[in-house]
Each structure stands twice: as structure tokens, then as C-alpha cells.
């Protein structure tokens, strides 16, 4: 986690605390605090909870049982979840697409047509041709379609990045470590070149522990490189327009000088084993 808390976290009656006091005493200082009394009178605290503190599941079933929801089976070691996954593999994603997804040349589609035909209707579509000329498509890919890992190592190897150890759980996520891009690439190349039949036990353990580079703020770190240009259809980027101007850290310049992971935009580079990746807001990569 990279988080260490010493001593006691202060507990304060939230009903007796003004907003300005909260900002001055806690928010500005990034000081943790437990605010009590703010949930008194919440309907959820009455309807959703049994007298012994457990969730009132039957209340949800009786009052909201017809709602369709997405379910994530994250606790892989739970026997009930495992059985459910084995009996019905479609439960893994909760996603079913029927028919063909239309494929359209993005260069021949206007923004108004895109909005009317697809965005307003929430209709999936594959837009082709929009990546022609992207520098990333030239520099980052070998002729056989594999990623050009040595290019990253040679040109961006000193960057510090967050890497997830996919074989090790830490709290509700994978264990995270920080390393350089060059170190990550070296590990990738070592694992991919390993002779599985003749590998030692330690080497097999490495093989079973895939690393996943995630949340690398590449665009913010290398703005002059221009890896891609955002297609017209996706230029209305309200999230990054705000974050480009907002500094998440008061000592941002000193963090940047030390090349620490401190950026706050939402333009990421991900590198890992092939397969489907789904981020926190369910965009598919």
C-alpha cells in the first residue's frame, strides 16, 4: 500500500464540525479522521441492516429483486464462487453480445453521424483507420505484431512505474511494486525466453508470477513524443481537461525532479500478458 499510520486516528462528532474547520484541520493537511453521527437518520441504516449488524439481504430481494446487475467473482478461493464459475462460465463477465458489431471507416464518418448513429443509441461500433500514422503504431510494434519491448527499454527505460504481481494478493488487489521500465522489460524478456521443461523450481515460480505494468502516465511524462492523436470522436475529454490543470500534490515539482510516480491524468500505458483487460470504470482494452 505504501501507507503507514502511526498513533490513533482522531474521532470527531461530525454534527459539531463546520465545513471550514474540516478543511483546515483535516483535508488541507491530508490528515485522517473518523467522523461520527453523520449517518444518523439514514434510511439505509434502518432498512438495510439487521439488529445484529449483518446486511438485510431479504429486504433487497423483496424490494429490489428484479433489478439487473453486474456481479464480479473476485474471491477465487471461495468454494461457492468457484462452483458457480465452473457450472456456468458466462457468470465471469455478465456480458453477452448478440449479432455482429458494425465496422465503419472512421475517416469517412463525421462527428454528427457518429453521435446520431452510435453514441446516442449506445450502439457498439468498430472504427477503422483512425490509428494510421500514429507514431506508437510504428515505434512500439515489430513487423510480426509483437510489442517492441527493446524500444521501450532503450528510450523510456529510466521511468519509474507501478507493477502488479498478479500471483500475489495484497488486501483486495494484487501486490504492487515500483521499478523502472527497463527492469520490467528485462523481467518480461527473461520469462518469455525461459525453457519451461528444463527450468529450475525457482524459475518456474517466476514463470507463474506474471508482472503487469499499469497506470503509467506516459503522455504526461513524455508530452513531446506524441505517441498518438486523439480521434475527433473522443476529443470531448472533460476528465483530462480538468486534471491537466489540477495538481494533486503540493510538492509536485520536487516529486517530478525525483522521477516519482506522481502524475494525475487519465492517459495510461498498460503492458502485460495478452488477454482481455478491464479497468476500474469497465473500459475494455
Protein Blocks (a to p, Z undefined) as FASTA:
>chain_A
ZZacehjdddddfklpcfklmmmmmmmnopacddehklgoiaklmmmpcfkopacfklmm
mmmmmpccddddfblmlmklmmmmmmmmmlmnopacehjdddddfklpcfklmmmmmmmn
opacddehklgoiaklmmmpcfkopacfklmmmmmmmpccddddfkbcehjbccdddddf
klmmmmmmmmmmpcfklpcfklmmmmmmccddehiafklmmmmnomaccdfklmmcfklm
mmmmpcfbfklmmmmmnopafbfbfcdcddddedddddfkopaZZ
